[in-house]
Amino acid sequence: MPPRAPNTPAQIFRVFLRLGLTSFGGPVAHLGYYRAEFVTRRGWLTEAQYADLVALAQFLPGPASSQVGLSVGLLRGGGWGLLAAWLAFTGPSAALMFAFALGLSRVGDVSGAGWLLGLKVAAVAVVAQAVAGMWSSLVAEQGRPGQIKAGLALGAAALVLIWPGAAAQMLALLLAGLVGWRGLVGNGAVQVGQALSLPLTRRVGAALLGLCAALLLLLPLLSVLGPAWALADTVYRAGALVFGGGHVVLPLLEAGLVPTFLPAETFVAGYGAANAVPGPLFTFATYLGAAQTVLPAWAGALIATVFIFLPGALLMVGALPFWATLSARPAARAALSGVNAGVVGLLLAALYDPLFTSAITGPRPLALALLAYAALTAARLPAWAVVGGCAVLGAAAL
């Protein structure tokens, strides 16, 4: 696929804003929405390039879907494109969580609302489409290489289903990379595709990685200067040390913020709302920053939002130049081919748990999921339209 012309920050912002308004279902679903938008619909990335970004994000701490999104913004529009992608995708969720902290708790529990159930069903269909497409592009192949990749994908899925958690995900990808390197290199099965064209050098990447580590060491020392620094230290450390996405970050945030900044009941109250809004679950930190009682709500929300995402962004962007260079070598490409098959397996496992198990609770949700999948694949409707339709049908029938 020939490279597309770069996009303006305004174009990137519009695309990511629609995703930020419609991407329900958590990080796995977000990756499905991204693939539908950037690989299938717009051709901004090839399947292999997109899988490379997903694989790197899986290896690093931080919110994987946000890290992939800001990387797409960087590749398509440089630094301003990165900022536009992050603001547009994160902004709607952060604004809703800020509003909730200021008084929308009167809405009550929406976990059983039909429209929310419809959105969960839509996420199942979107991720199923992503798994099928990535399997076709990254796993399915004639002969022994295809058998190896299929085994890696299914083995990775089985491992994380039996042993849930970030440790199993890391182990699955590492084993897939090792088997890929041993079994795929030298047999003609691995071809070096179009490399990622990055607007930054390895020197800049190393500086960003160094800044990430320096902040992790310096912020605890600065936390004694006042509550703003203490809040920044707590959320930055949570974002820098957590693998596995938004749900895993909760214990670290609770340990650092309760009861110093807010009571336990206030902490718990926002978690349901965080699962009912589109966009990244890390914007739960926005709610916590606004709900704390030590700083002004706007200041707390701003600090918490920026510092929860900052370490993941520094790690992802800093690692990209090294990742792009490494992945262009045939031996490394063979290992990465195995890792990509493992990524497909991780998505396959996540399609079952938590998406399928939480959304498909009976015949009606299953029927709606099948209709949504048909709309995505046979009718070729865009993901955002299917999501909206599922919300309407869910409110009426679920």
C-alpha positions in Angstrom: 0.0 0.0 0.0 1.5 3.3 -1.0 1.9 5.9 1.9 -0.9 8.3 2.2 -0.3 12.1 2.4 0.0 13.4 6.0 -3.1 14.7 7.6 -3.7 18.1 9.2 -4.3 18.3 13.0 -7.8 19.4 12.3 -8.5 16.3 10.2 -7.0 14.1 12.8 -9.0 15.8 15.5 -12.3 15.3 13.7 -11.7 11.6 13.1 -10.7 11.0 16.7 -13.5 13.1 18.1 -16.0 10.8 16.5 -14.2 7.8 17.9 -14.1 9.5 21.3 -17.9 10.0 21.2 -18.8 6.5 20.1 -16.0 4.1 21.3 -17.7 2.3 24.1 -16.6 -1.1 25.5 -13.1 -0.6 26.9 -9.6 -0.8 25.4 -10.1 -4.0 23.5 -13.2 -2.6 21.8 -11.3 0.7 21.1 -8.6 -1.3 19.2 -11.4 -2.8 17.1 -12.8 0.7 16.3 -9.3 1.9 15.5 -8.7 -0.9 13.0 -12.1 -0.3 11.3 -11.3 3.4 11.0 -7.6 3.5 10.2 -6.9 0.3 8.4 -10.1 -0.7 6.7 -11.9 2.6 6.0 -9.1 5.2 5.6 -6.0 3.2 4.8 -3.8 5.3 7.1 -2.0 2.1 8.2 -1.5 -1.3 6.8 -2.7 -4.3 8.8 0.9 -5.1 9.7 1.7 -1.6 10.8 -1.3 -1.4 12.9 -0.5 -4.8 14.5 3.0 -3.5 15.2 1.6 -0.5 17.2 -0.8 -2.8 19.1 2.1 -5.2 19.9 4.3 -2.4 21.2 1.5 -1.0 23.4 0.9 -4.4 24.8 4.5 -4.6 26.0 4.4 -1.2 27.7 2.6 0.0 30.8 -0.2 2.5 30.3 -3.5 2.6 28.5 -3.0 0.5 25.3 -5.8 2.0 23.2 -4.7 5.6 24.0 -1.1 4.8 23.3 -2.1 3.3 19.9 -4.3 6.3 19.2 -1.7 9.0 19.9 0.8 7.0 17.9 -1.5 7.1 14.9 -1.8 10.9 15.4 2.0 11.2 15.5 2.5 9.1 12.4 -0.2 11.0 10.5 0.4 14.6 11.7 3.5 14.9 13.8 3.5 16.3 17.3 0.4 18.4 16.7 -1.3 15.4 15.3 -0.5 13.4 18.4 -1.9 16.2 20.6 -5.1 16.4 18.4 -5.6 12.7 18.6 -5.3 12.6 22.4 -7.4 15.6 23.1 -10.2 14.4 20.7 -10.3 10.9 21.9 -10.0 11.7 25.6 -11.9 14.9 25.8 -15.5 13.6 25.6 -14.9 11.0 28.3 -13.0 13.4 30.5 -15.7 16.1 30.2 -18.4 13.6 31.2 -16.5 12.4 34.2 -15.8 15.9 35.3 -19.5 16.7 35.0 -20.4 13.6 37.0 -18.0 14.6 39.7 -19.7 18.0 39.9 -23.2 16.6 40.6 -24.5 14.2 38.0 -24.4 11.3 40.5 -28.2 12.0 40.8 -28.6 10.0 37.5 -28.1 6.9 39.5 -27.0 3.4 38.4 -27.1 3.0 34.6 -25.5 -0.4 34.5 -28.8 -2.1 33.5 -29.9 0.5 31.0 -30.9 -0.9 27.6 -28.9 1.6 25.6 -25.8 0.6 27.6 -26.4 -3.1 27.0 -26.8 -2.3 23.3 -23.4 -0.5 23.3 -21.8 -3.6 24.9 -23.3 -5.8 22.2 -21.9 -3.4 19.5 -18.5 -3.8 21.1 -18.7 -7.6 20.7 -19.5 -7.2 17.0 -16.7 -4.7 16.3 -14.1 -6.7 18.1 -15.3 -9.9 16.3 -14.8 -8.1 13.0 -11.3 -7.0 14.1 -10.3 -10.5 15.1 -11.6 -12.0 11.9 -9.8 -9.4 9.8 -6.5 -9.6 11.7 -6.6 -13.4 11.6 -7.0 -13.2 7.8 -4.1 -10.8 7.4 -1.7 -11.8 10.1 -2.4 -15.5 10.9 -4.0 -17.3 7.9 -1.3 -18.5 5.5 -0.6 -21.6 3.5 1.7 -24.3 4.7 3.8 -24.6 7.8 4.0 -20.8 8.6 0.3 -20.6 8.8 0.1 -23.6 11.1 2.7 -22.0 13.4 0.9 -18.7 13.5 -2.5 -20.3 14.1 -1.0 -22.3 16.9 0.5 -19.2 18.4 -2.8 -17.3 18.3 -4.8 -20.1 19.8 -2.2 -20.8 22.4 -2.0 -17.2 23.5 -5.8 -17.1 23.7 -5.9 -20.3 25.8 -3.1 -19.0 28.1 -4.8 -15.7 29.0 -8.2 -17.3 29.4 -6.8 -19.9 31.9 -4.5 -17.4 33.6 -6.1 -13.9 33.4 -4.0 -10.8 34.0 -1.2 -8.7 32.6 1.5 -11.2 33.5 0.0 -13.9 31.3 -0.4 -11.4 28.4 3.2 -10.5 28.6 4.3 -14.1 28.8 2.0 -15.1 25.9 3.6 -12.4 23.7 7.1 -13.2 24.7 6.6 -16.9 24.0 4.9 -16.0 20.6 7.9 -13.9 19.7 10.4 -16.6 20.6 8.5 -19.3 18.7 8.1 -16.9 15.7 11.8 -16.2 15.6 12.7 -19.8 15.8 10.0 -21.2 13.5 9.5 -18.5 10.8 12.8 -16.9 10.0 14.7 -18.3 7.1 11.8 -20.1 5.4 10.6 -17.3 3.2 7.5 -16.8 5.3 8.6 -13.4 6.7 8.8 -10.4 4.5 9.8 -6.9 5.7 6.9 -4.7 4.9 6.5 -1.0 4.8 8.2 0.5 7.9 6.6 3.1 10.1 7.7 6.6 8.9 8.4 8.5 12.1 8.8 12.3 12.5 11.3 11.8 15.3 14.8 10.3 15.8 16.1 7.7 18.2 17.9 10.5 20.1 14.5 12.2 20.7 13.0 8.8 21.7 15.8 8.2 24.2 15.2 11.7 25.7 11.5 11.0 26.1 12.2 7.7 27.8 14.7 9.4 30.1 12.1 12.1 30.9 9.6 9.4 31.8 12.1 7.8 34.2 13.2 11.1 35.7 9.6 12.2 36.5 9.0 8.8 38.2 12.0 9.6 40.5 11.5 13.3 40.9 7.8 13.6 41.6 7.9 11.8 44.9 10.5 14.3 46.1 8.4 17.2 44.8 5.2 15.8 46.5 6.2 17.5 49.8 5.8 20.9 48.2 2.0 20.8 48.2 -1.1 18.8 47.4 -0.9 19.6 43.7 2.5 17.9 43.4 1.3 15.0 45.6 -1.7 14.4 43.3 0.5 14.6 40.3 2.9 12.1 41.8 0.1 9.6 42.7 -1.5 9.5 39.3 1.7 9.6 37.4 3.0 6.6 39.3 -0.2 4.8 38.7 0.0 5.4 35.0 3.7 4.5 34.8 3.6 1.2 36.7 0.4 -0.5 35.6 0.1 -3.1 32.9 -3.3 -4.3 31.7 -5.3 -1.1 31.2 -7.8 0.9 33.2 -9.2 -1.7 35.5 -5.8 -2.6 36.8 -5.0 1.0 37.7 -7.8 1.2 40.3 -5.8 -0.3 43.3 -2.9 2.1 42.8 -5.2 5.2 42.6 -7.2 4.1 45.6 -4.0 3.5 47.7 -2.7 7.0 46.8 -5.9 9.1 47.0 -8.0 7.5 49.7 -8.4 8.9 52.3 -5.9 11.8 51.8 -7.8 13.4 48.9 -11.3 11.9 49.0 -13.3 9.3 51.0 -13.7 5.7 49.9 -17.4 6.1 49.0 -16.6 8.9 46.7 -14.0 6.8 45.0 -16.3 3.9 44.4 -19.2 6.1 43.2 -17.4 7.2 40.1 -16.4 3.7 38.9 -19.8 2.8 37.5 -19.9 6.1 35.6 -16.4 5.4 34.1 -17.7 2.2 32.6 -20.8 3.9 31.1 -19.0 6.6 29.1 -17.1 6.3 25.8 -13.3 6.6 25.5 -10.5 5.5 27.8 -11.2 4.2 31.3 -8.2 6.2 32.5 -10.4 9.3 32.6 -11.6 7.9 35.9 -8.7 9.9 37.1 -10.5 13.0 35.8 -13.4 12.2 38.1 -11.1 11.6 41.1 -9.2 14.9 40.4 -12.5 16.8 40.3 -14.0 15.0 43.3 -11.1 15.5 45.7 -11.6 18.2 48.3 -8.1 19.5 48.7 -7.7 21.5 45.4 -10.2 23.3 43.2 -12.1 20.8 41.1 -10.9 22.2 37.8 -7.2 22.1 38.9 -7.5 18.6 40.3 -9.2 17.3 37.2 -6.5 18.9 34.9 -3.6 17.6 36.9 -5.0 14.1 37.2 -6.0 13.9 33.6 -2.6 15.0 32.3 -0.4 13.0 34.6 -2.3 9.7 34.3 -1.8 9.7 30.6 1.7 11.3 30.5 3.9 8.3 31.3 2.2 6.0 28.8 2.6 8.6 26.1 6.3 9.2 26.9 7.0 5.5 26.9 5.1 4.8 23.7 6.5 7.7 21.7 10.0 7.2 23.1 10.0 3.5 22.2 8.6 4.0 18.6 11.9 4.9 16.9 13.7 1.9 18.3 10.7 -0.4 17.6 10.5 0.8 14.0 14.2 0.2 13.4 14.2 -3.2 15.1 11.1 -4.5 13.4 12.6 -3.8 9.9 15.2 -6.5 10.4 14.3 -10.0 9.0 15.1 -11.9 12.2 13.2 -9.3 14.4 10.4 -9.3 11.8 10.0 -13.1 12.3 9.8 -12.6 16.0 7.3 -9.7 15.5 5.3 -11.9 13.2 4.9 -14.4 16.0 4.0 -11.5 18.4 1.4 -10.3 16.0 -0.2 -13.7 15.9 -0.1 -13.6 19.7 -1.9 -10.2 19.7 -4.7 -11.8 17.6 -4.9 -14.5 20.2 -5.2 -11.9 23.0 -8.0 -10.1 21.2 -9.7 -13.4 20.6 -9.6 -14.2 24.3 -10.8 -10.7 25.2 -13.7 -11.1 22.7 -14.9 -13.9 25.0 -14.0 -12.4 28.3 -14.9 -9.7 29.2 -16.9 -8.7 26.1 -19.0 -11.7 25.2 -19.6 -12.9 28.8 -20.8 -9.4 29.9 -22.9 -8.5 26.9 -24.4 -11.7 25.5 -26.7 -12.6 28.3 -29.5 -14.2 26.3 -31.0 -14.8 22.9 -31.9 -11.1 22.2 -28.4 -9.7 22.8 -27.0 -12.6 20.7 -29.4 -11.8 17.9 -28.5 -8.1 18.1 -24.8 -9.0 18.0 -25.3 -11.1 14.9 -27.2 -8.3 13.2 -24.4 -5.8 14.1 -21.7 -8.1 12.7 -23.7 -8.5 9.5 -24.0 -4.7 9.3 -20.3 -4.3 9.7 -19.2 -7.1 7.3 -22.0 -7.6 4.7 -23.5 -4.1 4.6 -20.1 -2.5 5.3 -21.6 0.2 7.5 -19.1 2.3 9.5 -18.6 1.3 13.1 -20.0 4.5 14.6 -23.3 3.9 12.7 -23.6 0.4 14.0 -22.8 1.5 17.6 -25.6 4.1 17.4 -28.0 1.6 16.0 -27.2 -0.9 18.7 -27.8 1.8 21.4 -31.3 2.6 19.9 -32.3 -1.1 19.5 -30.9 -1.9 22.9 -33.0 0.8 24.5 -36.1 -0.6 22.7 -35.5 -4.3 23.0 -33.1 -5.0 25.9 
